[in-house]
Amino acid sequence: MTITQTIAVIGGTGKLGAALARRLARAGAVVTLGSRDPDRARAAAEELGHGIAAAGYAEAAAGADLVIVAVPFAAQEGALAEIAPHVAGKIVVDTTVPLVPPKVMRVSLPAEGSAAVRAAQLLGEGVTVVSGFHNVAAHKLATDEDIGCDVLVFGDDKAAREQVVALADAIGLRGIHGGALANSAAAEALTSVLIFLNKTYQVDGAGIRITGTLIDPASGKVL
């Protein structure tokens, strides 16, 4: 699948954001890195190549068909406030995991129930929030290798979820519908478990893979 969308990656200079941006651009998307520091974004975009552009948060979001937010939990509220005026009618993919350093191996879900539900509340009506890419090791995503990892995608709008599932497939992962946005709490919490597994069992970036035969609900084909 070739991606034809224009996509802004907010927090695109971070490890996950940069890795997603590169894979999306290689799959055909027109990608802009959004950063609080446009100079840093330009340097990162030049290093990533593949025609990736750079801009501030607001400019990147305004020019995109779809927006991916890949910032740390502590920066989520501020980043969403900057892009909020520019994402009405768009899909915003929130990848935020509510990690609270230094206890990143302990689940710390916010009062709203999940970072994704928090994002939807902060952005307000008129914005379709989907969440995903919580359990993919960024350093593996930054390579050209087949990671063999599933991406659980959550959202209350099934058609919007389907778009993000397709994006995951297009960049070499396997996107799977995870249900309502509230279910994002499960994947967000699982990240702390995976970090614990990495340390305890010396794993180089543990991920998840759903067992069993999955039949695509749209095509009826085996995934």
C-alpha positions in Angstrom: 0.0 0.0 0.0 1.2 3.5 -0.9 0.2 6.3 1.5 -1.1 9.3 -0.3 -1.9 11.5 2.7 -0.1 14.5 4.0 0.9 13.7 7.6 2.3 15.8 10.4 4.3 14.1 13.2 4.1 16.3 16.2 7.1 15.5 18.3 8.9 14.3 15.2 12.4 14.9 16.6 11.8 12.3 19.3 12.8 8.6 18.8 9.3 7.3 18.1 8.2 10.4 16.1 11.3 10.3 13.8 11.0 6.5 13.3 7.3 6.9 12.3 8.0 9.8 10.0 10.8 8.0 8.2 8.7 4.9 7.6 5.6 6.9 6.5 7.7 8.9 4.1 9.2 5.8 2.6 5.7 4.5 2.1 4.8 7.5 0.0 3.3 10.0 2.6 4.2 13.6 2.5 5.5 14.1 6.0 6.3 17.2 8.1 8.1 17.0 11.4 6.5 19.3 14.0 8.7 20.6 16.8 8.8 23.4 19.3 12.2 24.1 17.9 11.9 24.4 14.0 15.7 24.5 13.7 16.0 21.2 15.4 13.2 19.8 13.2 14.9 21.0 10.1 18.1 19.3 11.2 16.2 16.1 12.0 14.3 16.2 8.7 17.5 16.6 6.7 19.0 13.6 8.5 16.0 11.4 7.9 15.7 12.4 4.2 12.9 11.0 2.0 11.6 14.6 1.3 10.5 15.1 4.9 9.8 18.7 5.8 10.0 20.6 9.1 7.9 23.2 10.9 6.5 24.3 14.2 3.7 22.4 15.8 0.9 24.7 14.6 2.2 25.0 11.0 2.8 21.3 10.7 -0.7 20.5 11.9 -2.4 23.1 9.8 -0.9 21.7 6.6 -1.7 18.0 7.2 -4.6 15.7 6.4 -3.8 13.6 9.4 -1.8 14.4 12.6 0.3 12.0 14.7 1.2 13.1 18.2 4.4 11.5 19.5 5.4 13.5 22.5 6.1 12.4 26.2 3.2 12.4 28.5 4.5 15.5 30.3 4.4 17.4 27.0 1.0 16.1 25.8 -1.2 18.9 27.1 1.0 21.7 25.8 1.4 20.1 22.4 -2.4 19.5 22.0 -3.1 23.1 23.0 -0.9 24.3 20.2 -2.4 22.1 17.4 -6.0 22.3 18.6 -7.0 25.3 16.5 -5.7 23.5 13.4 -7.1 20.0 13.6 -10.9 20.4 13.4 -12.3 17.8 11.1 -9.1 15.8 11.1 -7.9 12.5 12.6 -5.4 12.9 15.4 -3.4 9.8 16.2 -2.2 9.9 19.8 0.7 7.7 20.7 1.1 9.0 24.2 2.0 6.6 27.0 1.5 8.0 30.5 4.9 7.1 31.9 5.9 8.9 35.1 9.7 8.9 35.5 11.6 7.5 37.2 9.0 4.7 37.8 8.4 3.9 34.2 8.0 0.2 34.9 4.9 0.9 37.0 1.5 1.6 35.4 0.4 5.3 36.0 -2.8 5.9 34.0 -4.2 9.5 34.3 -7.5 10.4 36.0 -9.3 10.4 32.7 -8.6 6.7 32.3 -6.1 6.9 29.5 -3.9 9.4 27.7 -6.0 8.9 24.6 -9.2 9.8 26.4 -7.4 12.8 27.9 -6.3 13.8 24.4 -9.9 13.7 23.1 -11.1 15.8 26.0 -8.4 18.4 25.5 -9.0 18.6 21.7 -12.7 18.8 22.1 -15.6 18.0 19.6 -14.9 18.1 15.9 -11.6 16.2 16.2 -11.5 12.4 15.8 -8.9 10.9 18.1 -7.5 7.5 17.4 -4.6 6.0 19.5 -2.0 3.4 18.6 1.8 2.6 18.3 2.2 2.3 22.1 4.0 -1.0 22.1 6.5 -0.7 19.3 10.2 -0.3 20.2 11.2 3.0 18.5 14.8 1.9 17.9 13.5 -1.1 16.0 11.0 1.0 14.0 13.9 3.2 13.0 15.4 0.3 11.0 14.4 -1.3 7.7 13.9 -4.6 9.4 10.6 -6.6 9.7 9.8 -6.0 13.4 7.1 -8.7 13.6 5.0 -6.5 15.9 1.3 -5.9 16.1 -0.2 -2.4 16.6 -3.4 -2.2 18.5 -5.5 0.7 17.3 -8.3 2.3 19.3 -11.0 4.8 18.5 -14.7 5.4 18.7 -15.0 6.0 14.9 -14.5 2.7 13.1 -13.7 4.3 9.8 -11.0 6.5 11.4 -9.6 3.4 13.1 -9.5 1.6 9.7 -7.3 4.5 8.3 -4.8 4.1 11.1 -4.8 0.3 10.8 -4.0 0.8 7.1 -1.1 3.2 8.0 0.4 0.6 10.4 0.2 -2.0 7.6 1.8 0.3 5.1 4.9 0.8 7.3 5.5 -2.8 7.8 3.6 -3.6 11.0 0.3 -5.4 11.5 -2.5 -3.0 12.5 -5.4 -4.6 14.5 -8.6 -3.0 15.7 -8.6 -2.8 19.5 -12.0 -1.3 19.9 -13.2 1.9 21.6 -10.9 4.7 22.6 -11.3 3.9 26.3 -9.6 0.5 25.5 -6.4 2.4 24.8 -5.8 2.2 28.6 -4.8 -1.5 28.1 -2.1 -0.8 25.5 -0.8 2.3 27.4 -0.5 0.3 30.6 1.1 -2.6 28.8 4.0 -0.4 27.8 5.2 -0.3 31.5 5.0 -4.1 31.5 7.1 -4.3 28.4 9.7 -2.0 29.8 9.8 -4.3 32.9 10.2 -7.3 30.6 13.0 -5.6 28.7 15.0 -5.1 31.9 14.2 -8.3 33.7 14.7 -10.6 30.7 17.3 -8.5 28.8 15.0 -8.1 25.8 16.0 -5.7 23.1 12.6 -4.0 22.7 9.8 -6.4 23.6 6.6 -5.9 21.6 3.3 -7.7 21.2 2.0 -10.3 18.7 -1.6 -11.5 18.8 -1.9 -15.3 18.4 -4.5 -17.2 16.5 -5.9 -16.7 13.0 -7.3 -13.2 12.5 -9.8 -12.6 9.7 -9.8 -9.0 8.4 -13.4 -7.7 9.1 -13.3 -5.6 5.8 -11.9 -8.0 3.3 -12.5 -11.4 4.9 -8.8 -12.3 4.3 -6.5 -13.9 6.9 -4.2 -11.2 8.4 
